[in-house]
Amino acid sequence: DDQNAPLAVGAFLLVAGLSATMSSGDSDAVTAVTILLRDVVQMVTGKMPRKENMILLSRVGLFSVLGLALLGALVSDTIIGYITMMISTILSGLFVASVFGRFWKRATWQGGLAAIVGGSVVSLVVQANGAWTEFWGNSVIPALIAASVLCVLVSLVTPRTRVSSEEALRILAEERSEIDAGTVLAAEEPDQEK
């Protein structure tokens, strides 16, 4: 048949695609578990997880993250549909939180959280309503609008961030040094003899 690629080319492309997918999935899962254990647990409990519990917590976190990803994949009909759904649902709010957090000095963490949650909720609501999906074509535009509005409103009604960028980096380094073996803070570095 003139319209089909040779079997070897098709097999090569399939293996290349699977390799890229597995590599990305592996990196994404590791990143998600790291954020979950270092940032989310610390934000919820007010302290970092204990070192001796990290392996168990990492396994539970990985199982949970992969379970959520599998659930999302089972809901979608195609890979492109899954990617589109995830981008509009999760990344729209994350984009707004990142851009506002970087360029708007009045942005607060509460505003960023409102952008992420609000953008996701609006995206899911639009996707669940056939007429809205038909009108918008994709839920990313209403999700971006809602996330932006929520980020601004919530940031304006919550107290300003009083921590400077340098102070935030120092706090982050201290928190990470509690968990990471071998991390040395700048203030703790031994004097180098010349």
N, C-alpha and C positions, 0 to 999 in steps of 0.2 A: 504494500500500500504506500503510495507516494506521500501521504499526509502524516505519516507516523515517523517518529525518530527511531533510529536503530535501538535495539534492546540495550546494548551497552551504554549508550548515551542516556537513555531513560533511567537505567539503574544507577549510573553515576550521579545524575541530578537528584534522584530520590535519596541516595545516601548523603549527598552534600546538604540537602534540605533538612534531613533528619539530624545530621550532625550539628548544624546551626541551631536548630530548634532545641536539641538537648543541651547544648552549651549555654544558650540563653536561659533556658528553664533552670538549669543548675545554678547559674549565677543569680538569677532572680530569687530562687528559693533561699539561697544562702543570705542574700541581702535582706530579704523579708524577715528571716529568723533573727538576724543581727539587730535590725531595727526594733523588732518586737521585744527582744530581751534587753537591749541597751536603753532604748528610749521609752517604749510604751510601758513596760513593767515599772521603770523608774518613775514615769509620770503618774501612774496609777497608785503605786504603793509608796512613793516618796523615797525609795532606796533601791540600790542596784541589787540584782540577785546575788546570792552567795556563790563563791567560786565552786564549792563542792556540789552545788545543785545544777551547774551549767550544762553538763552533758544531758541529764534527764530533761531539763527545761528546753534545751535545743532540740531534742528528739520530739518532744510534745509539740513544740512550736512548728517544727518542720512538718509533722503529720497534719497539724491544723491548717497550715498554709497550703500544703498540697491538696488537702481535702477541699478547701474553698476553691482552689483553682480547678479541681476536677468537677466540682459542682457547677461552676461557671461554664466549663467546657461542655458538660452534658446538656445544659440549657440551650446552647447554641446549635444551629444547624450546620454551619460551616466554620472553617478556621477564620476566614475573613470576617464573618459575622461576629465571632468571638472577640477578635482583635478590636473591631469597631466598637463593640459593646463595652469592652474594658477601657478603651481610650476615652470614650464619652462618659463612662460612669466614674472612673477613678482619676484619670489624668487631667480632666478638665478642672476639677477643684484643686488638685495638686499644682497645676500650672498657675492658677490664680494665686494660691498661697505663696508659691515660690517667687513670682514676679512682684507681687505687692510687698512681700517680706524683704525683698532685695532693694526695691526702688522707692518704697513709700515708708518714710521714717515713722509714721504714726501707726503702722500696722502692728497688731499684737498677735500673740500666739492664739488667743481665743478667736480672733478674726480669721486666722489661717485655718483653724480647726472647723469653724463654721463654714468656710469656703469648701473645704474637702467634703464634709458631711452633706452640706446643702446641695453642692453640685452633684454629688452621687444620688441623692434622693430625687432631685429634679430630673436627672437623666433616666432613672428607673421609672419614674411616673410617666415621662414622655414615651418611653419604650413600651410601657404597658397600655398606652392609649393609642389605638390604631390611627385615629383621625389626626392626632397630634404628630405622630411619626410621619404620616403622609404629608402633612403640612410642612414640617421642618426638614424632612428627609433624613435627618440624623439628630440625635438628642444632644449633640455636643454644643450647639449654639445656645439653646436655652439653659444648659448646664453652666456654660461659661458666664452667661448674663447673671444667673442666680448666684453663682459662686462669687462673682465680683461685687454684687450688691450686698450680699451677706458679709463678705470680708470687710467692706467699708463700714457698714452699719455697726457690726459687732465691735470692730476696732475703735470706732468713735465712742461707744458707750462703755468700753472697758478701760481701765487705767493704762496710761502710757507705760511702755517698757522703760525701766530705769537703768537697765544693764547696758553698758557700752559694748561695742564689738570685741574689744580686747578682753574685757571682763568675761564675756560669754565664752570666748575661746579658752580662757583660763579655767573656768568652771567645767567646760566640756572635757578638757584634758585631765582635770582632777577626777571626774566621774569615770572616765575611761581607764585611768590608771588603777582604779579600784578593782577592775575586772581583768585587764590585760596584764599578763605576766611579762615583765621586761620593759614596760613603759616607764620612762623616767621623765619627770617634770623638769622644766628648765631650771627652776629654783633648787632642785635636788641634785643636779648634775655635779659630780665631784670636780674640784678644781684640777685643771690640766697643768702639769708641771712642764715648764719650757726648758 
